[in-house]
Amino acid sequence: MVLGDEYRACVAVKAGKPGDSLPESEFKIPGGRYYCHRLRNFVSEPQKIGTLIDELVKRSDFDHFRPIVEYYRGHDELSNRLPVI
């Protein structure tokens, strides 16, 4: 997840399981609308991720107050979720 200039790694905590053993405090991804863009085969050209994000944040409906979420769907597919208004 990208929050401002900070990149954060996230994990899902199962219901009923405390996150006490995790090194950081809990953070919940804010709800709302997200534009989803899938990027396949990104491992061979990782620079595509940064280029894509640079283009996505130029959208007029980009919500600067919520984080961009990267969701890795296996080893060859990345789903970038851009918060939109």
N, C-alpha and C positions, 0 to 999 in steps of 0.2 A: 504494500500500500504506500502511496506517495502522499505525504501530508506536508504541504509547504515545500521546503527544501529537504525534508527528512524522509528517508525510505524506511518503512517499518515492516518487519515480517510478522505475520499473524497466524494463529492456529485456532481451530475451533475447540471449545471446551464442551464436553458432553454435559447434557442436563444432569444436575444432581452431583456433578463432580467439581470440587473446588479447584480453582486455579492457583492455589497457594504455592505450588512447586514451580510455577513459571517465574522467570526472572524479572519481568516488568509488570506494571499494573494492567488491569483489564481495560480494554478499549472496545467499544461496540461501533461497528460500521454504521454510520447514519443511514436511515431509510430514505426513500425518495426515488426519483427516476434516475436511471443510469443508461447511457448509450453504450452498447456492447459491440466491440470489434474483436473478431477472432484473428489471430495471427498464427499461421501454421508454419512448421519447419523453422522456427526462430533460432534454434540451436546453431545451425550452420551460419547464420548471419545475425548475431545478437545486436548489432548496431541498429537493426530495423526497429527494435523496441523503442529506443530513444527518439528516433526519427518520427515514428508513429505518434508517440505522446506529444512531441512538439507540434505536430499537425492538429491533433485532436483538441488541444487546449486553445486553439485559435477559433474554435466554434463559437458562435455568438450566444449559444445557450449554455455554455460551460458554467457550472456553479463553482466558483473559486473558494467557497466556504466549506466544501466537503472534499474528502480525499479521493484520489484516483485509486482504483483497486485493480491489481493484477491477479488474475486467478489462473494458476497453472493447471491445465487439464491434461496431465500426463507429461511425457517427455518431449512431445512435438507440437503441442498446441497451447497457446496463451490467450486468455480472454481478458482484454483490457476494458475496464468499466469506468466510463467517464461520467461524473455526476452532471446532470443537466437540470435546468429550470423548467 
